[in-house]
Amino acid sequence: MEIGIVIFGAGRWGVHLVRNFLNHPQSQVIAVVDPSPKQLQAIQERLQLDRDIMLIESWKEALELPGITAVAIATPASTHYEIISAALKKGYHVFSEKPLTLEHSESVALCKLAEQQQRQLFVDHTYLFNPVVQTGKTIVTEGRLGELRYGYATRTHIEPVRPDVDALWDLAIHDICILNAWLQETPVEVQANGIVWLPQQPPQSDLVMAKLTYPSGFQAFLHLCWLNPDKQRRLGVVGNQGTLIFDEMSAEQPLVIQHGHLEYLGDRWKAVDVSREVLTVEKAEPLAQVCNEFLNCIHQNTTSQISSGWVGAKLVGILCALNDSLQQGGKTIKCDQS
């Protein structure tokens, strides 16, 4: 049975959602919604949308269309709570872009509302469906790195610069999501410092340096910037037997283990057993896997074990703690564990 779905947002990511739901045999795209007529025209022309697919500027009007089973939200994060809440109250399953909301309390409220309505609330944390990330999780959980020591991630580019959120909210969620999945735990406290260069109102941090501390004592350090021409998407987890590296900019070798450890030989420490292992990873479009998971959750009416609303709410809680630290000059902030 096909699931009638309406996609809210015809921007950069909304286009990809429309394409994937159009191509999935279990879904039927009923409408695309965006307040910009230009965006709607552009997506219609780019994807050659069938004339039966409605193009609507008002999200409230779209929620009244017949035949809807689910909605997909790819609008600015500041609009998520109102739209998702309204959709759940109408009895629709909801697919939301990340972050789920900009307030932890609102994310928790949406999760509880979804449970009350017996509807699925699913968050598009695409990296969790990336075969590279899934393979990396297996490497870490199998103990192939030895005793874990620390982690690091760099996520930089020269644009886009978002007007609705700063570099922290725009970029950090990706690496935190991956680290949480690999470590199978979530931070208990965080720190963040930022620098503002662009004259935006309100001021937004263009560079953020953050630290996450996990229950095990593992610490991860994040470098986030959207004003750096040196585009990087690189994350590492270091153990006493080697380092697992996910380099998204390396198309041919995105996941490697840099083996090696130190031994005290003679009168000094020396690196031994140093080698580079390129890991084989299957090819698949992560977003296609995301959409498939959402539709399967609807068919089975079961909560996703990978990227449920509660997973999204936990990540929002971590971001809120980081934001509090940022606003307080780098003060250590405890993460809400609810």
Protein Blocks (a to p, Z undefined) as FASTA:
>chain_A
ZZddddehjbfklmmmmmmmmmpmkbccfbdcdfblklmmmmmmmnopafklccdfblkl
mmmpghiabdcddbdfklmmmmmmmmmmnopacdddddfblcfklmmmmmmmmmmnopac
ddddfklmgmklmmmmmmmmnopnopafbdcdddddfbdcdfkbcfklmmmmmmmmmmmm
mnopacfbdcdddddfbdcdddddfbdcdddddfkopacdddddfkbfbacdddddddfk
bccdddfklmklmbccdedddddehjaccdehiacdddddddddfklmmmmmmmmmmmno
pacfklgfklmmmmmmmmmmmmmmmmnoopacdddfZZ
